[in-house]
Structures are given as C-alpha cells and as structure tokens.
Amino acid sequence: HALGRAVIPMLAANMPFAREDGLGKSAGRPGQAIAITALVLALVIALLCLTVAQALLAVVVALIGGAAVAGLAWRQIGGVTGDVFGAAEQVAEALVLLTLAARLS
C-alpha cells in the first residue's frame, strides 16, 4: 500500500495538472525532495516486510504502473487530476500485489 501511495507525490511533482480548478490541483505540488522522500519511506516499509529482491521488484513494478497511468493521462487529458492520482495508486498497488503473489506462489 505504501508503494502505491508513493506514486502520488511522484506524479504531482512531475506532471502538469489537467485542470486549474480540480481537487488534484488543490492538494498542491510537492517538490522533488518530498516526492523522493515519499518513495524512500515506501521502500523502507517494503524492506521491513519483504526480502531485498522482492522489495526492489515491488518498487520497480509500482513505478512502472504509475508511469503507465501518467502516460495515459498525458495523452488523454494533458495532465493529472485527483482521479488520475487515485487510479495511479490503485494500479501501482494492484501490480505490486499481483507480482508478489506470482513470485511467492
């Protein structure tokens, strides 16, 4: 869950907002340092729960999922919204869980 949540500040720091009046914009734009801090904290949480290899795989999968949603949002609506943040979090978390389930089964 932490890795899925860490995708949100990464998107907010690096993507333009699609709308000037949406909830995503009202949440603010974190700096790069805060976005990276969120990712590092999520990695620490993953390392507490998983082996090093599994945690690193989970980070990569979460970032790929977030990047995929970001790319789609960029092409379709020109940026991010609050709904895009939510979708990116859910996609990243689902991919991490599916990947770990496949690796651990």
N, C-alpha and C positions, 0 to 999 in steps of 0.2 A: 504494500500500500504506500509506503514511504517513497518508493521509486516512482510510482505513478504520480504522486503529489509533487515530486521534484521536477517533473516535466513542466508544470505550470509556470513557475518563475523563469525557466529557461525560455519558454515561448514568449512570455510577457516582456522579457528583456531584449529579445532578438527579432520580434516580428512587429510590423505595424498593426495598429488597430483598424479593423474594417469599418467601424462606425465611431463617430465622435460623441455619441450620447448613450452608449451601451454600458451594461454593468461591468463588462471586462475592462473598459477604459476607466471606470470609476474606481476600480481596485488599485489602479496605479501601475507604474512601470518601475520594477526593481532595477538596480544597477547590476552590472555583470558580476561584481563581487558577491552580491546577495544571491544571485542565481547559482553561482558556483558553490557557495556555501550550502545552499539547499541540496544540491547534488551530492556534495561531500557528506553531509549529515545522513542522507538517504543511503549512501554507500556504507557508512559506518553501521547503520541499523541492519543493512543486508549482511554485512560481515559478522555481526553478532548472531545472526540466525542461520547462516549458510556457510559452506566452505568458501575459501577464497575464489576458486574457479567458478563455483555456482554464483557467487555474488557478482563477480565481474561479468559473467554471461548475462545475469539479470539486468545489470546496468546497461549493457550494450543493447539488449532487446528493448528495454524501456525507452532508450534514446531513439532507436530506430522507429518504434511505434509513434513517439512524439513527433519525430521528423516527418513521418508519413502523413500524419494528420495536419501538420503545419504546411506541408507541400500542397495537400488537397485544399486547405483553407486559402492559401495564397492564390491558387489557380481559380477557385470558385468565387471567392468573395473579396480577395485582395488583402486579407489580413486575418487577425484573430478577434474573437468575441468571447464573452463569458461561456457561451455554449461550446465554442471550439476548445477552450480550456478544459471544460468538463469532459468532452469527447476524447481529448488527448490523454487525460488522466485515466479514463476507463480503458482505452485501447492499450496504453502502456502497462497498466496493471494486469489486464487480461492476458497480454502476451507474456509477461513475466510468469504468471501462474501456469499458463499452458506449457511454456518452455520448461519450467521446473517440474511439472507433472510428467512430462515426456522423459525428462532426464532421470527422474527418480523412480520411474516405474519399472 
